[in-house]
Amino acid sequence: MAKYLLIVQLDCSDPFREKEFNQRYDEIHLPDMLKVPGLIRATRFVNLNPGTNKRPKYVVLYEIETEDIIGFEKTFEEFVEKARNAGRIIDFIAPERNYPFQPPYYRQITTNSRS
């Protein structure tokens, strides 16, 4: 089974709702996305110096296993659209700082680890 990585970078558009943003992302959005067949793991990270390095504050790594990345992408987009229609997508993501949403998928070509 081929392995892929989808990287999403984003910011919350309302600093007064940052706590709610994180709670909804962790408790609603990620569990919803993990229902997509082939999506095996979602891990969030926070930028320690977003103002200094002018990068988005949050990064999400979605790990995918599939033999059909085109089919996965279609299914993933359908899940996102259903979540949006159900009001389960966070509506205060800074659009100018959300990278991307026409996402590139990265296929794993090697792996190394410490013994």
C-alpha positions as CSV (number, residue, x, y, z in Angstrom):
1,M,0.0,0.0,0.0
2,A,1.4,3.4,-1.0
3,K,1.9,6.0,1.7
4,Y,1.2,9.7,1.2
5,L,1.3,12.9,3.2
6,L,-1.0,15.9,3.0
7,I,0.3,19.0,4.7
8,V,-2.2,21.8,5.6
9,Q,-1.0,25.1,7.1
10,L,-3.5,27.5,8.6
11,D,-4.3,30.3,11.0
12,C,-7.3,31.2,13.1
13,S,-8.8,34.5,11.8
14,D,-10.1,35.6,15.2
15,P,-7.6,35.6,18.1
16,F,-10.5,35.8,20.6
17,R,-11.7,32.5,19.4
18,E,-8.4,30.7,19.4
19,K,-9.4,28.3,22.2
20,E,-12.6,27.4,20.4
21,F,-10.7,27.0,17.1
22,N,-8.3,24.4,18.7
23,Q,-11.1,22.6,20.5
24,R,-13.3,22.3,17.4
25,Y,-10.3,21.3,15.3
26,D,-9.3,18.5,17.7
27,E,-12.7,17.3,18.8
28,I,-14.8,17.7,15.6
29,H,-12.8,18.3,12.5
30,L,-10.0,15.7,12.9
31,P,-12.4,12.9,14.0
32,D,-14.6,13.7,11.0
33,M,-11.6,13.6,8.6
34,L,-10.4,10.3,10.1
35,K,-13.5,8.7,8.8
36,V,-12.2,9.1,5.3
37,P,-11.1,5.6,4.1
38,G,-7.3,5.6,3.7
39,L,-6.6,8.5,6.1
40,I,-4.8,6.8,8.9
41,R,-3.4,9.6,11.1
42,A,-3.8,13.3,11.6
43,T,-1.3,15.2,13.7
44,R,-1.4,18.9,14.5
45,F,1.6,21.1,15.3
46,V,1.8,24.7,16.5
47,N,4.5,27.2,15.2
48,L,6.4,28.5,18.2
49,N,7.1,31.9,16.6
50,P,4.5,32.6,14.0
51,G,4.8,36.4,14.2
52,T,8.6,36.2,13.8
53,N,8.9,33.8,10.9
54,K,5.7,34.9,9.1
55,R,4.5,31.4,8.7
56,P,1.0,30.1,9.6
57,K,0.6,29.2,13.3
58,Y,-0.8,25.7,12.7
59,V,0.3,22.7,10.6
60,V,-1.7,19.5,10.2
61,L,0.0,16.4,8.8
62,Y,-2.5,13.9,7.3
63,E,-1.0,10.4,6.7
64,I,-2.7,8.4,4.0
65,E,-2.4,4.8,2.8
66,T,-4.0,4.0,-0.5
67,E,-3.3,2.5,-3.9
68,D,-5.6,5.1,-5.5
69,I,-4.6,8.6,-4.5
70,I,-7.0,10.2,-7.1
71,G,-9.9,8.2,-5.7
72,F,-8.8,9.1,-2.2
73,E,-8.7,12.8,-3.1
74,K,-12.2,12.7,-4.5
75,T,-13.5,10.9,-1.4
76,F,-11.7,13.4,0.9
77,E,-13.2,16.3,-1.0
78,E,-16.7,14.8,-0.7
79,F,-16.2,14.3,3.1
80,V,-15.0,17.9,3.5
81,E,-18.1,19.2,1.5
82,K,-20.5,17.1,3.6
83,A,-18.8,18.4,6.8
84,R,-19.1,22.0,5.5
85,N,-22.8,21.5,4.6
86,A,-23.4,20.1,8.1
87,G,-21.7,23.1,9.7
88,R,-18.8,21.1,11.0
89,I,-16.1,23.0,9.2
90,I,-14.5,25.8,11.2
91,D,-15.6,29.1,9.7
92,F,-12.9,31.3,11.2
93,I,-9.9,30.0,9.5
94,A,-7.9,32.9,8.0
95,P,-8.4,32.4,4.2
96,E,-5.3,34.3,3.3
97,R,-3.2,32.2,5.6
98,N,-4.7,28.7,4.8
99,Y,-2.2,26.9,2.7
100,P,-3.4,25.3,0.5
101,F,-6.7,24.0,-0.1
102,Q,-6.1,22.6,-3.4
103,P,-3.5,20.4,-1.7
104,P,-0.5,18.6,-3.0
105,Y,-0.1,15.0,-1.9
106,Y,3.4,13.8,-1.2
107,R,4.1,10.1,-1.9
108,Q,6.5,8.5,0.5
109,I,9.7,7.4,-1.3
110,T,11.9,6.4,1.6
111,T,11.9,6.0,5.4
112,N,14.7,6.2,7.9
113,S,14.7,6.0,11.6
114,R,17.1,5.8,14.5
115,S,17.7,2.3,15.9
